[in-house]
Amino acid sequence: MQRWEEQSQGAIYTVEYACSAVKSLVDSGVHFRSVEGLLRQAISIRDHMNAAQGHSPQDQPSPPRPDPGEPAGAPDQDPRTDATLRPASQASCP
């Protein structure tokens, strides 16, 4: 019985640690969106500078742009599972 309790406590600790890690990742989404916005601004400034210097935008490739039909603030997608990530407030971990 004591061995079973120790194994259970270890499993509970592991699950709580994993839930904490997932919540941290979900909460970091706002930071990734901020970085994405800053990168878009930098690309736009670069394009304007190139245009002012007489270079065409095709001289330097730009990264692919997201689908313009996607609503702003759409849930993040996990490309590995094609699953929508939920905000931490909706997470099912304790």
PDB file with one MODEL, atoms N, CA, C and O in Angstrom:
MODEL        1
ATOM      1  N   MET A   1       0.828  -1.192   0.000  1.00  0.00           N
ATOM      2  CA  MET A   1       0.000   0.000   0.000  1.00  0.00           C
ATOM      3  C   MET A   1       0.873   1.258   0.000  1.00  0.00           C
ATOM      4  O   MET A   1       0.565   2.229  -0.691  1.00  0.00           O
ATOM      5  N   GLN A   2       1.967   1.239   0.778  1.00  0.00           N
ATOM      6  CA  GLN A   2       2.857   2.395   0.845  1.00  0.00           C
ATOM      7  C   GLN A   2       3.539   2.626  -0.511  1.00  0.00           C
ATOM      8  O   GLN A   2       3.696   3.767  -0.945  1.00  0.00           O
ATOM      9  N   ARG A   3       3.939   1.538  -1.170  1.00  0.00           N
ATOM     10  CA  ARG A   3       4.562   1.667  -2.488  1.00  0.00           C
ATOM     11  C   ARG A   3       3.581   2.275  -3.488  1.00  0.00           C
ATOM     12  O   ARG A   3       3.958   3.128  -4.292  1.00  0.00           O
ATOM     13  N   TRP A   4       2.332   1.839  -3.439  1.00  0.00           N
ATOM     14  CA  TRP A   4       1.305   2.380  -4.339  1.00  0.00           C
ATOM     15  C   TRP A   4       1.112   3.871  -4.064  1.00  0.00           C
ATOM     16  O   TRP A   4       0.956   4.656  -5.000  1.00  0.00           O
ATOM     17  N   GLU A   5       1.120   4.267  -2.792  1.00  0.00           N
ATOM     18  CA  GLU A   5       0.959   5.683  -2.439  1.00  0.00           C
ATOM     19  C   GLU A   5       2.134   6.505  -2.972  1.00  0.00           C
ATOM     20  O   GLU A   5       1.931   7.603  -3.490  1.00  0.00           O
ATOM     21  N   GLU A   6       3.353   5.990  -2.852  1.00  0.00           N
ATOM     22  CA  GLU A   6       4.529   6.699  -3.358  1.00  0.00           C
ATOM     23  C   GLU A   6       4.453   6.864  -4.873  1.00  0.00           C
ATOM     24  O   GLU A   6       4.772   7.930  -5.400  1.00  0.00           O
ATOM     25  N   GLN A   7       4.035   5.821  -5.569  1.00  0.00           N
ATOM     26  CA  GLN A   7       3.900   5.900  -7.020  1.00  0.00           C
ATOM     27  C   GLN A   7       2.813   6.911  -7.401  1.00  0.00           C
ATOM     28  O   GLN A   7       2.967   7.669  -8.359  1.00  0.00           O
ATOM     29  N   SER A   8       1.734   6.913  -6.654  1.00  0.00           N
ATOM     30  CA  SER A   8       0.645   7.859  -6.919  1.00  0.00           C
ATOM     31  C   SER A   8       1.104   9.292  -6.705  1.00  0.00           C
ATOM     32  O   SER A   8       0.804  10.169  -7.515  1.00  0.00           O
ATOM     33  N   GLN A   9       1.828   9.535  -5.622  1.00  0.00           N
ATOM     34  CA  GLN A   9       2.335  10.875  -5.346  1.00  0.00           C
ATOM     35  C   GLN A   9       3.297  11.327  -6.452  1.00  0.00           C
ATOM     36  O   GLN A   9       3.267  12.484  -6.870  1.00  0.00           O
ATOM     37  N   GLY A  10       4.139  10.420  -6.917  1.00  0.00           N
ATOM     38  CA  GLY A  10       5.051  10.748  -8.016  1.00  0.00           C
ATOM     39  C   GLY A  10       4.292  11.088  -9.288  1.00  0.00           C
ATOM     40  O   GLY A  10       4.647  12.034  -9.990  1.00  0.00           O
ATOM     41  N   ALA A  11       3.251  10.324  -9.590  1.00  0.00           N
ATOM     42  CA  ALA A  11       2.451  10.585 -10.784  1.00  0.00           C
ATOM     43  C   ALA A  11       1.719  11.918 -10.663  1.00  0.00           C
ATOM     44  O   ALA A  11       1.629  12.666 -11.637  1.00  0.00           O
ATOM     45  N   ILE A  12       1.201  12.216  -9.489  1.00  0.00           N
ATOM     46  CA  ILE A  12       0.502  13.487  -9.262  1.00  0.00           C
ATOM     47  C   ILE A  12       1.473  14.647  -9.455  1.00  0.00           C
ATOM     48  O   ILE A  12       1.124  15.638 -10.096  1.00  0.00           O
ATOM     49  N   TYR A  13       2.665  14.545  -8.922  1.00  0.00           N
ATOM     50  CA  TYR A  13       3.675  15.591  -9.084  1.00  0.00           C
ATOM     51  C   TYR A  13       3.995  15.786 -10.565  1.00  0.00           C
ATOM     52  O   TYR A  13       4.082  16.918 -11.039  1.00  0.00           O
ATOM     53  N   THR A  14       4.168  14.684 -11.293  1.00  0.00           N
ATOM     54  CA  THR A  14       4.492  14.755 -12.716  1.00  0.00           C
ATOM     55  C   THR A  14       3.381  15.453 -13.491  1.00  0.00           C
ATOM     56  O   THR A  14       3.663  16.293 -14.346  1.00  0.00           O
ATOM     57  N   VAL A  15       2.133  15.121 -13.208  1.00  0.00           N
ATOM     58  CA  VAL A  15       0.996  15.734 -13.903  1.00  0.00           C
ATOM     59  C   VAL A  15       0.903  17.220 -13.562  1.00  0.00           C
ATOM     60  O   VAL A  15       0.671  18.039 -14.452  1.00  0.00           O
ATOM     61  N   GLU A  16       1.078  17.576 -12.305  1.00  0.00           N
ATOM     62  CA  GLU A  16       1.018  18.994 -11.915  1.00  0.00           C
ATOM     63  C   GLU A  16       2.135  19.784 -12.582  1.00  0.00           C
ATOM     64  O   GLU A  16       1.916  20.916 -13.011  1.00  0.00           O
ATOM     65  N   TYR A  17       3.321  19.209 -12.675  1.00  0.00           N
ATOM     66  CA  TYR A  17       4.456  19.874 -13.327  1.00  0.00           C
ATOM     67  C   TYR A  17       4.164  20.057 -14.817  1.00  0.00           C
ATOM     68  O   TYR A  17       4.429  21.122 -15.375  1.00  0.00           O
ATOM     69  N   ALA A  18       3.625  19.033 -15.452  1.00  0.00           N
ATOM     70  CA  ALA A  18       3.295  19.117 -16.877  1.00  0.00           C
ATOM     71  C   ALA A  18       2.221  20.175 -17.120  1.00  0.00           C
ATOM     72  O   ALA A  18       2.315  20.938 -18.082  1.00  0.00           O
ATOM     73  N   CYS A  19       1.208  20.230 -16.264  1.00  0.00           N
ATOM     74  CA  CYS A  19       0.148  21.240 -16.402  1.00  0.00           C
ATOM     75  C   CYS A  19       0.718  22.645 -16.257  1.00  0.00           C
ATOM     76  O   CYS A  19       0.329  23.557 -16.986  1.00  0.00           O
ATOM     77  N   SER A  20       1.625  22.814 -15.329  1.00  0.00           N
ATOM     78  CA  SER A  20       2.263  24.117 -15.142  1.00  0.00           C
ATOM     79  C   SER A  20       3.045  24.525 -16.384  1.00  0.00           C
ATOM     80  O   SER A  20       3.000  25.684 -16.799  1.00  0.00           O
ATOM     81  N   ALA A  21       3.757  23.580 -16.973  1.00  0.00           N
ATOM     82  CA  ALA A  21       4.534  23.868 -18.185  1.00  0.00           C
ATOM     83  C   ALA A  21       3.610  24.243 -19.337  1.00  0.00           C
ATOM     84  O   ALA A  21       3.904  25.180 -20.079  1.00  0.00           O
ATOM     85  N   VAL A  22       2.507  23.536 -19.498  1.00  0.00           N
ATOM     86  CA  VAL A  22       1.555  23.837 -20.571  1.00  0.00           C
ATOM     87  C   VAL A  22       0.936  25.212 -20.362  1.00  0.00           C
ATOM     88  O   VAL A  22       0.803  25.982 -21.314  1.00  0.00           O
ATOM     89  N   LYS A  23       0.558  25.528 -19.133  1.00  0.00           N
ATOM     90  CA  LYS A  23      -0.008  26.853 -18.853  1.00  0.00           C
ATOM     91  C   LYS A  23       0.985  27.948 -19.187  1.00  0.00           C
ATOM     92  O   LYS A  23       0.604  28.983 -19.733  1.00  0.00           O
ATOM     93  N   SER A  24       2.252  27.736 -18.869  1.00  0.00           N
ATOM     94  CA  SER A  24       3.281  28.733 -19.177  1.00  0.00           C
ATOM     95  C   SER A  24       3.410  28.935 -20.681  1.00  0.00           C
ATOM     96  O   SER A  24       3.546  30.066 -21.148  1.00  0.00           O
ATOM     97  N   LEU A  25       3.367  27.849 -21.438  1.00  0.00           N
ATOM     98  CA  LEU A  25       3.443  27.955 -22.894  1.00  0.00           C
ATOM     99  C   LEU A  25       2.242  28.708 -23.453  1.00  0.00           C
ATOM    100  O   LEU A  25       2.399  29.570 -24.319  1.00  0.00           O
ATOM    101  N   VAL A  26       1.056  28.393 -22.971  1.00  0.00           N
ATOM    102  CA  VAL A  26      -0.149  29.062 -23.453  1.00  0.00           C
ATOM    103  C   VAL A  26      -0.094  30.542 -23.107  1.00  0.00           C
ATOM    104  O   VAL A  26      -0.454  31.386 -23.928  1.00  0.00           O
ATOM    105  N   ASP A  27       0.351  30.860 -21.905  1.00  0.00           N
ATOM    106  CA  ASP A  27       0.445  32.264 -21.490  1.00  0.00           C
ATOM    107  C   ASP A  27       1.472  33.033 -22.314  1.00  0.00           C
ATOM    108  O   ASP A  27       1.366  34.252 -22.446  1.00  0.00           O
ATOM    109  N   SER A  28       2.457  32.345 -22.866  1.00  0.00           N
ATOM    110  CA  SER A  28       3.486  33.032 -23.646  1.00  0.00           C
ATOM    111  C   SER A  28       2.992  33.401 -25.035  1.00  0.00           C
ATOM    112  O   SER A  28       3.694  34.103 -25.762  1.00  0.00           O
ATOM    113  N   GLY A  29       1.815  32.955 -25.423  1.00  0.00           N
ATOM    114  CA  GLY A  29       1.267  33.282 -26.741  1.00  0.00           C
ATOM    115  C   GLY A  29       1.191  34.773 -26.991  1.00  0.00           C
ATOM    116  O   GLY A  29       1.417  35.226 -28.113  1.00  0.00           O
ATOM    117  N   VAL A  30       0.877  35.540 -25.963  1.00  0.00           N
ATOM    118  CA  VAL A  30       0.795  36.995 -26.122  1.00  0.00           C
ATOM    119  C   VAL A  30       2.160  37.562 -26.497  1.00  0.00           C
ATOM    120  O   VAL A  30       2.239  38.512 -27.276  1.00  0.00           O
ATOM    121  N   HIS A  31       3.217  37.001 -25.961  1.00  0.00           N
ATOM    122  CA  HIS A  31       4.564  37.466 -26.283  1.00  0.00           C
ATOM    123  C   HIS A  31       4.934  37.118 -27.725  1.00  0.00           C
ATOM    124  O   HIS A  31       5.556  37.916 -28.426  1.00  0.00           O
ATOM    125  N   PHE A  32       4.544  35.923 -28.156  1.00  0.00           N
ATOM    126  CA  PHE A  32       4.828  35.531 -29.539  1.00  0.00           C
ATOM    127  C   PHE A  32       4.064  36.420 -30.519  1.00  0.00           C
ATOM    128  O   PHE A  32       4.603  36.788 -31.562  1.00  0.00           O
ATOM    129  N   ARG A  33       2.822  36.767 -30.200  1.00  0.00           N
ATOM    130  CA  ARG A  33       2.056  37.667 -31.067  1.00  0.00           C
ATOM    131  C   ARG A  33       2.703  39.049 -31.104  1.00  0.00           C
ATOM    132  O   ARG A  33       2.708  39.700 -32.149  1.00  0.00           O
ATOM    133  N   SER A  34       3.245  39.501 -29.985  1.00  0.00           N
ATOM    134  CA  SER A  34       3.925  40.789 -29.948  1.00  0.00           C
ATOM    135  C   SER A  34       5.179  40.752 -30.824  1.00  0.00           C
ATOM    136  O   SER A  34       5.426  41.682 -31.592  1.00  0.00           O
ATOM    137  N   VAL A  35       5.959  39.699 -30.716  1.00  0.00           N
ATOM    138  CA  VAL A  35       7.161  39.554 -31.535  1.00  0.00           C
ATOM    139  C   VAL A  35       6.767  39.494 -33.010  1.00  0.00           C
ATOM    140  O   VAL A  35       7.432  40.092 -33.856  1.00  0.00           O
ATOM    141  N   GLU A  36       5.697  38.780 -33.318  1.00  0.00           N
ATOM    142  CA  GLU A  36       5.237  38.695 -34.704  1.00  0.00           C
ATOM    143  C   GLU A  36       4.886  40.085 -35.240  1.00  0.00           C
ATOM    144  O   GLU A  36       5.242  40.424 -36.368  1.00  0.00           O
ATOM    145  N   GLY A  37       4.193  40.882 -34.438  1.00  0.00           N
ATOM    146  CA  GLY A  37       3.840  42.239 -34.856  1.00  0.00           C
ATOM    147  C   GLY A  37       5.075  43.091 -35.085  1.00  0.00           C
ATOM    148  O   GLY A  37       5.141  43.843 -36.057  1.00  0.00           O
ATOM    149  N   LEU A  38       6.050  42.979 -34.201  1.00  0.00           N
ATOM    150  CA  LEU A  38       7.289  43.740 -34.365  1.00  0.00           C
ATOM    151  C   LEU A  38       8.055  43.296 -35.615  1.00  0.00           C
ATOM    152  O   LEU A  38       8.636  44.124 -36.317  1.00  0.00           O
ATOM    153  N   LEU A  39       8.055  42.007 -35.885  1.00  0.00           N
ATOM    154  CA  LEU A  39       8.717  41.523 -37.100  1.00  0.00           C
ATOM    155  C   LEU A  39       8.015  42.049 -38.349  1.00  0.00           C
ATOM    156  O   LEU A  39       8.668  42.422 -39.324  1.00  0.00           O
ATOM    157  N   ARG A  40       6.691  42.077 -38.316  1.00  0.00           N
ATOM    158  CA  ARG A  40       5.939  42.621 -39.456  1.00  0.00           C
ATOM    159  C   ARG A  40       6.282  44.095 -39.665  1.00  0.00           C
ATOM    160  O   ARG A  40       6.451  44.542 -40.799  1.00  0.00           O
ATOM    161  N   GLN A  41       6.382  44.845 -38.573  1.00  0.00           N
ATOM    162  CA  GLN A  41       6.745  46.254 -38.686  1.00  0.00           C
ATOM    163  C   GLN A  41       8.146  46.404 -39.275  1.00  0.00           C
ATOM    164  O   GLN A  41       8.376  47.267 -40.122  1.00  0.00           O
ATOM    165  N   ALA A  42       9.081  45.567 -38.830  1.00  0.00           N
ATOM    166  CA  ALA A  42      10.448  45.624 -39.342  1.00  0.00           C
ATOM    167  C   ALA A  42      10.482  45.300 -40.832  1.00  0.00           C
ATOM    168  O   ALA A  42      11.207  45.945 -41.590  1.00  0.00           O
ATOM    169  N   ILE A  43       9.708  44.312 -41.254  1.00  0.00           N
ATOM    170  CA  ILE A  43       9.646  43.956 -42.674  1.00  0.00           C
ATOM    171  C   ILE A  43       9.067  45.112 -43.475  1.00  0.00           C
ATOM    172  O   ILE A  43       9.560  45.431 -44.556  1.00  0.00           O
ATOM    173  N   SER A  44       8.033  45.734 -42.953  1.00  0.00           N
ATOM    174  CA  SER A  44       7.413  46.872 -43.635  1.00  0.00           C
ATOM    175  C   SER A  44       8.400  48.033 -43.763  1.00  0.00           C
ATOM    176  O   SER A  44       8.507  48.645 -44.826  1.00  0.00           O
ATOM    177  N   ILE A  45       9.112  48.333 -42.692  1.00  0.00           N
ATOM    178  CA  ILE A  45      10.112  49.410 -42.726  1.00  0.00           C
ATOM    179  C   ILE A  45      11.203  49.070 -43.733  1.00  0.00           C
ATOM    180  O   ILE A  45      11.624  49.931 -44.506  1.00  0.00           O
ATOM    181  N   ARG A  46      11.660  47.827 -43.730  1.00  0.00           N
ATOM    182  CA  ARG A  46      12.681  47.407 -44.691  1.00  0.00           C
ATOM    183  C   ARG A  46      12.181  47.599 -46.119  1.00  0.00           C
ATOM    184  O   ARG A  46      12.914  48.098 -46.973  1.00  0.00           O
ATOM    185  N   ASP A  47      10.919  47.199 -46.381  1.00  0.00           N
ATOM    186  CA  ASP A  47      10.357  47.355 -47.719  1.00  0.00           C
ATOM    187  C   ASP A  47      10.282  48.823 -48.123  1.00  0.00           C
ATOM    188  O   ASP A  47      10.585  49.173 -49.264  1.00  0.00           O
ATOM    189  N   HIS A  48       9.875  49.688 -47.180  1.00  0.00           N
ATOM    190  CA  HIS A  48       9.810  51.119 -47.468  1.00  0.00           C
ATOM    191  C   HIS A  48      11.207  51.692 -47.734  1.00  0.00           C
ATOM    192  O   HIS A  48      11.382  52.516 -48.632  1.00  0.00           O
ATOM    193  N   MET A  49      12.182  51.261 -46.965  1.00  0.00           N
ATOM    194  CA  MET A  49      13.553  51.740 -47.163  1.00  0.00           C
ATOM    195  C   MET A  49      14.089  51.281 -48.516  1.00  0.00           C
ATOM    196  O   MET A  49      14.744  52.051 -49.219  1.00  0.00           O
ATOM    197  N   ASN A  50      13.815  50.035 -48.881  1.00  0.00           N
ATOM    198  CA  ASN A  50      14.252  49.525 -50.180  1.00  0.00           C
ATOM    199  C   ASN A  50      13.583  50.296 -51.308  1.00  0.00           C
ATOM    200  O   ASN A  50      14.221  50.624 -52.307  1.00  0.00           O
ATOM    201  N   ALA A  51      12.292  50.585 -51.145  1.00  0.00           N
ATOM    202  CA  ALA A  51      11.570  51.329 -52.179  1.00  0.00           C
ATOM    203  C   ALA A  51      12.141  52.738 -52.309  1.00  0.00           C
ATOM    204  O   ALA A  51      12.263  53.257 -53.419  1.00  0.00           O
ATOM    205  N   ALA A  52      12.487  53.352 -51.195  1.00  0.00           N
ATOM    206  CA  ALA A  52      13.040  54.701 -51.228  1.00  0.00           C
ATOM    207  C   ALA A  52      14.420  54.720 -51.881  1.00  0.00           C
ATOM    208  O   ALA A  52      14.825  55.725 -52.465  1.00  0.00           O
ATOM    209  N   GLN A  53      15.133  53.610 -51.780  1.00  0.00           N
ATOM    210  CA  GLN A  53      16.467  53.520 -52.387  1.00  0.00           C
ATOM    211  C   GLN A  53      16.395  53.007 -53.822  1.00  0.00           C
ATOM    212  O   GLN A  53      17.424  52.865 -54.483  1.00  0.00           O
ATOM    213  N   GLY A  54      15.200  52.732 -54.301  1.00  0.00           N
ATOM    214  CA  GLY A  54      15.028  52.277 -55.670  1.00  0.00           C
ATOM    215  C   GLY A  54      15.113  50.784 -55.858  1.00  0.00           C
ATOM    216  O   GLY A  54      15.148  50.317 -56.996  1.00  0.00           O
ATOM    217  N   HIS A  55      15.149  50.019 -54.792  1.00  0.00           N
ATOM    218  CA  HIS A  55      15.167  48.559 -54.892  1.00  0.00           C
ATOM    219  C   HIS A  55      13.740  48.055 -54.936  1.00  0.00           C
ATOM    220  O   HIS A  55      12.852  48.624 -54.301  1.00  0.00           O
ATOM    221  N   SER A  56      13.520  46.994 -55.680  1.00  0.00           N
ATOM    222  CA  SER A  56      12.176  46.409 -55.701  1.00  0.00           C
ATOM    223  C   SER A  56      12.049  45.431 -54.541  1.00  0.00           C
ATOM    224  O   SER A  56      13.050  44.873 -54.091  1.00  0.00           O
ATOM    225  N   PRO A  57      10.819  45.217 -54.047  1.00  0.00           N
ATOM    226  CA  PRO A  57      10.632  44.274 -52.924  1.00  0.00           C
ATOM    227  C   PRO A  57      11.067  42.857 -53.267  1.00  0.00           C
ATOM    228  O   PRO A  57      11.312  42.059 -52.363  1.00  0.00           O
ATOM    229  N   GLN A  58      11.173  42.517 -54.585  1.00  0.00           N
ATOM    230  CA  GLN A  58      11.581  41.168 -54.961  1.00  0.00           C
ATOM    231  C   GLN A  58      13.077  40.949 -54.753  1.00  0.00           C
ATOM    232  O   GLN A  58      13.544  39.811 -54.788  1.00  0.00           O
ATOM    233  N   ASP A  59      13.842  42.040 -54.534  1.00  0.00           N
ATOM    234  CA  ASP A  59      15.279  41.903 -54.318  1.00  0.00           C
ATOM    235  C   ASP A  59      15.589  41.081 -53.071  1.00  0.00           C
ATOM    236  O   ASP A  59      16.582  40.355 -53.032  1.00  0.00           O
ATOM    237  N   GLN A  60      14.728  41.198 -52.045  1.00  0.00           N
ATOM    238  CA  GLN A  60      14.920  40.458 -50.806  1.00  0.00           C
ATOM    239  C   GLN A  60      13.623  39.735 -50.488  1.00  0.00           C
ATOM    240  O   GLN A  60      12.581  40.371 -50.326  1.00  0.00           O
ATOM    241  N   PRO A  61      13.677  38.400 -50.397  1.00  0.00           N
ATOM    242  CA  PRO A  61      12.441  37.655 -50.135  1.00  0.00           C
ATOM    243  C   PRO A  61      11.884  37.956 -48.746  1.00  0.00           C
ATOM    244  O   PRO A  61      12.631  38.115 -47.781  1.00  0.00           O
ATOM    245  N   SER A  62      10.580  38.028 -48.668  1.00  0.00           N
ATOM    246  CA  SER A  62       9.895  38.213 -47.395  1.00  0.00           C
ATOM    247  C   SER A  62       9.340  36.875 -46.955  1.00  0.00           C
ATOM    248  O   SER A  62       9.062  36.018 -47.793  1.00  0.00           O
ATOM    249  N   PRO A  63       9.173  36.677 -45.640  1.00  0.00           N
ATOM    250  CA  PRO A  63       8.581  35.432 -45.163  1.00  0.00           C
ATOM    251  C   PRO A  63       7.121  35.362 -45.591  1.00  0.00           C
ATOM    252  O   PRO A  63       6.515  36.400 -45.854  1.00  0.00           O
ATOM    253  N   PRO A  64       6.542  34.171 -45.667  1.00  0.00           N
ATOM    254  CA  PRO A  64       5.142  34.049 -46.060  1.00  0.00           C
ATOM    255  C   PRO A  64       4.237  34.802 -45.094  1.00  0.00           C
ATOM    256  O   PRO A  64       4.489  34.836 -43.890  1.00  0.00           O
ATOM    257  N   ARG A  65       3.211  35.386 -45.618  1.00  0.00           N
ATOM    258  CA  ARG A  65       2.268  36.152 -44.809  1.00  0.00           C
ATOM    259  C   ARG A  65       1.066  35.260 -44.493  1.00  0.00           C
ATOM    260  O   ARG A  65       0.727  34.390 -45.295  1.00  0.00           O
ATOM    261  N   PRO A  66       0.409  35.459 -43.331  1.00  0.00           N
ATOM    262  CA  PRO A  66      -0.747  34.621 -42.986  1.00  0.00           C
ATOM    263  C   PRO A  66      -1.929  34.952 -43.882  1.00  0.00           C
ATOM    264  O   PRO A  66      -1.969  35.997 -44.532  1.00  0.00           O
ATOM    265  N   ASP A  67      -2.880  34.046 -43.902  1.00  0.00           N
ATOM    266  CA  ASP A  67      -4.092  34.220 -44.681  1.00  0.00           C
ATOM    267  C   ASP A  67      -4.820  35.472 -44.229  1.00  0.00           C
ATOM    268  O   ASP A  67      -5.156  35.586 -43.050  1.00  0.00           O
ATOM    269  N   PRO A  68      -5.080  36.440 -45.150  1.00  0.00           N
ATOM    270  CA  PRO A  68      -5.751  37.675 -44.729  1.00  0.00           C
ATOM    271  C   PRO A  68      -7.177  37.442 -44.249  1.00  0.00           C
ATOM    272  O   PRO A  68      -7.748  38.299 -43.575  1.00  0.00           O
ATOM    273  N   GLY A  69      -7.759  36.295 -44.587  1.00  0.00           N
ATOM    274  CA  GLY A  69      -9.116  35.997 -44.143  1.00  0.00           C
ATOM    275  C   GLY A  69      -9.191  35.537 -42.700  1.00  0.00           C
ATOM    276  O   GLY A  69     -10.281  35.423 -42.139  1.00  0.00           O
ATOM    277  N   GLU A  70      -8.039  35.270 -42.091  1.00  0.00           N
ATOM    278  CA  GLU A  70      -8.024  34.805 -40.704  1.00  0.00           C
ATOM    279  C   GLU A  70      -8.316  35.982 -39.783  1.00  0.00           C
ATOM    280  O   GLU A  70      -7.658  37.019 -39.876  1.00  0.00           O
ATOM    281  N   PRO A  71      -9.304  35.832 -38.888  1.00  0.00           N
ATOM    282  CA  PRO A  71      -9.636  36.950 -37.998  1.00  0.00           C
ATOM    283  C   PRO A  71      -8.503  37.253 -37.038  1.00  0.00           C
ATOM    284  O   PRO A  71      -7.766  36.357 -36.626  1.00  0.00           O
ATOM    285  N   ALA A  72      -8.370  38.535 -36.682  1.00  0.00           N
ATOM    286  CA  ALA A  72      -7.342  38.951 -35.729  1.00  0.00           C
ATOM    287  C   ALA A  72      -7.602  38.299 -34.386  1.00  0.00           C
ATOM    288  O   ALA A  72      -8.748  38.177 -33.955  1.00  0.00           O
ATOM    289  N   GLY A  73      -6.539  37.885 -33.733  1.00  0.00           N
ATOM    290  CA  GLY A  73      -6.679  37.272 -32.414  1.00  0.00           C
ATOM    291  C   GLY A  73      -7.207  35.854 -32.476  1.00  0.00           C
ATOM    292  O   GLY A  73      -7.701  35.338 -31.473  1.00  0.00           O
ATOM    293  N   ALA A  74      -7.114  35.206 -33.639  1.00  0.00           N
ATOM    294  CA  ALA A  74      -7.582  33.830 -33.760  1.00  0.00           C
ATOM    295  C   ALA A  74      -6.747  32.947 -32.847  1.00  0.00           C
ATOM    296  O   ALA A  74      -5.586  33.257 -32.579  1.00  0.00           O
ATOM    297  N   PRO A  75      -7.328  31.839 -32.361  1.00  0.00           N
ATOM    298  CA  PRO A  75      -6.572  30.951 -31.470  1.00  0.00           C
ATOM    299  C   PRO A  75      -5.339  30.421 -32.171  1.00  0.00           C
ATOM    300  O   PRO A  75      -5.346  30.178 -33.378  1.00  0.00           O
ATOM    301  N   ASP A  76      -4.279  30.245 -31.395  1.00  0.00           N
ATOM    302  CA  ASP A  76      -3.049  29.696 -31.937  1.00  0.00           C
ATOM    303  C   ASP A  76      -3.289  28.241 -32.304  1.00  0.00           C
ATOM    304  O   ASP A  76      -4.039  27.536 -31.628  1.00  0.00           O
ATOM    305  N   GLN A  77      -2.656  27.802 -33.367  1.00  0.00           N
ATOM    306  CA  GLN A  77      -2.753  26.414 -33.787  1.00  0.00           C
ATOM    307  C   GLN A  77      -1.441  25.719 -33.485  1.00  0.00           C
ATOM    308  O   GLN A  77      -0.370  26.282 -33.712  1.00  0.00           O
ATOM    309  N   ASP A  78      -1.515  24.519 -32.984  1.00  0.00           N
ATOM    310  CA  ASP A  78      -0.321  23.716 -32.785  1.00  0.00           C
ATOM    311  C   ASP A  78      -0.122  22.936 -34.074  1.00  0.00           C
ATOM    312  O   ASP A  78      -0.883  22.006 -34.340  1.00  0.00           O
ATOM    313  N   PRO A  79       0.890  23.285 -34.897  1.00  0.00           N
ATOM    314  CA  PRO A  79       1.043  22.647 -36.198  1.00  0.00           C
ATOM    315  C   PRO A  79       1.314  21.156 -36.110  1.00  0.00           C
ATOM    316  O   PRO A  79       1.089  20.436 -37.083  1.00  0.00           O
ATOM    317  N   ARG A  80       1.789  20.676 -34.971  1.00  0.00           N
ATOM    318  CA  ARG A  80       2.065  19.253 -34.847  1.00  0.00           C
ATOM    319  C   ARG A  80       0.798  18.441 -34.699  1.00  0.00           C
ATOM    320  O   ARG A  80       0.745  17.295 -35.143  1.00  0.00           O
ATOM    321  N   THR A  81      -0.225  19.013 -34.082  1.00  0.00           N
ATOM    322  CA  THR A  81      -1.444  18.256 -33.831  1.00  0.00           C
ATOM    323  C   THR A  81      -2.659  18.869 -34.488  1.00  0.00           C
ATOM    324  O   THR A  81      -3.734  18.270 -34.468  1.00  0.00           O
ATOM    325  N   ASP A  82      -2.519  20.059 -35.076  1.00  0.00           N
ATOM    326  CA  ASP A  82      -3.627  20.808 -35.656  1.00  0.00           C
ATOM    327  C   ASP A  82      -4.717  21.028 -34.610  1.00  0.00           C
ATOM    328  O   ASP A  82      -5.905  21.062 -34.931  1.00  0.00           O
ATOM    329  N   ALA A  83      -4.296  21.176 -33.356  1.00  0.00           N
ATOM    330  CA  ALA A  83      -5.235  21.396 -32.257  1.00  0.00           C
ATOM    331  C   ALA A  83      -5.205  22.858 -31.845  1.00  0.00           C
ATOM    332  O   ALA A  83      -4.149  23.490 -31.845  1.00  0.00           O
ATOM    333  N   THR A  84      -6.353  23.384 -31.496  1.00  0.00           N
ATOM    334  CA  THR A  84      -6.428  24.763 -31.040  1.00  0.00           C
ATOM    335  C   THR A  84      -5.997  24.821 -29.586  1.00  0.00           C
ATOM    336  O   THR A  84      -6.503  24.069 -28.753  1.00  0.00           O
ATOM    337  N   LEU A  85      -5.060  25.716 -29.278  1.00  0.00           N
ATOM    338  CA  LEU A  85      -4.613  25.882 -27.902  1.00  0.00           C
ATOM    339  C   LEU A  85      -5.579  26.797 -27.179  1.00  0.00           C
ATOM    340  O   LEU A  85      -5.965  27.836 -27.713  1.00  0.00           O
ATOM    341  N   ARG A  86      -5.972  26.426 -25.973  1.00  0.00           N
ATOM    342  CA  ARG A  86      -6.910  27.221 -25.201  1.00  0.00           C
ATOM    343  C   ARG A  86      -6.160  28.147 -24.275  1.00  0.00           C
ATOM    344  O   ARG A  86      -5.060  27.825 -23.827  1.00  0.00           O
ATOM    345  N   PRO A  87      -6.755  29.320 -23.976  1.00  0.00           N
ATOM    346  CA  PRO A  87      -6.138  30.192 -22.970  1.00  0.00           C
ATOM    347  C   PRO A  87      -6.002  29.466 -21.648  1.00  0.00           C
ATOM    348  O   PRO A  87      -6.756  28.538 -21.356  1.00  0.00           O
ATOM    349  N   ALA A  88      -5.041  29.890 -20.857  1.00  0.00           N
ATOM    350  CA  ALA A  88      -4.788  29.231 -19.566  1.00  0.00           C
ATOM    351  C   ALA A  88      -6.028  29.230 -18.690  1.00  0.00           C
ATOM    352  O   ALA A  88      -6.220  28.304 -17.901  1.00  0.00           O
ATOM    353  N   SER A  89      -6.880  30.251 -18.810  1.00  0.00           N
ATOM    354  CA  SER A  89      -8.080  30.305 -17.983  1.00  0.00           C
ATOM    355  C   SER A  89      -9.030  29.164 -18.317  1.00  0.00           C
ATOM    356  O   SER A  89      -9.883  28.818 -17.499  1.00  0.00           O
ATOM    357  N   GLN A  90      -8.901  28.568 -19.511  1.00  0.00           N
ATOM    358  CA  GLN A  90      -9.769  27.473 -19.900  1.00  0.00           C
ATOM    359  C   GLN A  90      -9.081  26.121 -19.800  1.00  0.00           C
ATOM    360  O   GLN A  90      -9.678  25.092 -20.117  1.00  0.00           O
ATOM    361  N   ALA A  91      -7.847  26.120 -19.368  1.00  0.00           N
ATOM    362  CA  ALA A  91      -7.103  24.863 -19.261  1.00  0.00           C
ATOM    363  C   ALA A  91      -7.745  23.971 -18.216  1.00  0.00           C
ATOM    364  O   ALA A  91      -8.319  24.455 -17.241  1.00  0.00           O
ATOM    365  N   SER A  92      -7.646  22.669 -18.423  1.00  0.00           N
ATOM    366  CA  SER A  92      -8.319  21.749 -17.514  1.00  0.00           C
ATOM    367  C   SER A  92      -7.423  21.243 -16.404  1.00  0.00           C
ATOM    368  O   SER A  92      -7.846  20.393 -15.621  1.00  0.00           O
ATOM    369  N   CYS A  93      -6.211  21.734 -16.310  1.00  0.00           N
ATOM    370  CA  CYS A  93      -5.316  21.308 -15.237  1.00  0.00           C
ATOM    371  C   CYS A  93      -5.681  22.005 -13.933  1.00  0.00           C
ATOM    372  O   CYS A  93      -6.263  23.089 -13.961  1.00  0.00           O
ATOM    373  N   PRO A  94      -5.347  21.400 -12.776  1.00  0.00           N
ATOM    374  CA  PRO A  94      -5.684  22.018 -11.498  1.00  0.00           C
ATOM    375  C   PRO A  94      -4.908  23.291 -11.240  1.00  0.00           C
ATOM    376  O   PRO A  94      -5.087  23.924 -10.200  1.00  0.00           O
TER     377      PRO A  94
ENDMDL
END
